[in-house]
Amino acid sequence: MTANTTTFKRNLLTSILGAALVLGLSGCSSMTTRDKNTAIGAGVGAVAGAVLTGGSAWGTVGGAAVGGVIGNQVGKNR
């Protein structure tokens, strides 16, 4: 691959990820605080699970599940 091809692919990937992020976040505007906490917990849990298990799919899914439950329970009794 040439340097121009690599740069183009990197810029395209960055643009796609940016657009997905903007569209994804716009869908969160009608979510309750508890829903947002659940989504954040699942995201953080998925990353933590992937890191702790070396990128294992089971670790990522398990981390997302545990993180989602914890995020859902945060501030429940307020």
Sequence and secondary structure as in RCSB ss.txt:
>XXXX:A:sequence
MTANTTTFKRNLLTSILGAALVLGLSGCSSMTTRDKNTAIGAGVGAVAGAVLTGGSAWGTVGGAAVGGVIGNQVG
KNR
>XXXX:A:secstr
  HHHHHHHHHHHHHHHHHHHHHHHHTTTT  HHHHHHHHHHHHHHHHHHHHTTS HHHHHHHHHHHHHHHHHTT
TT 
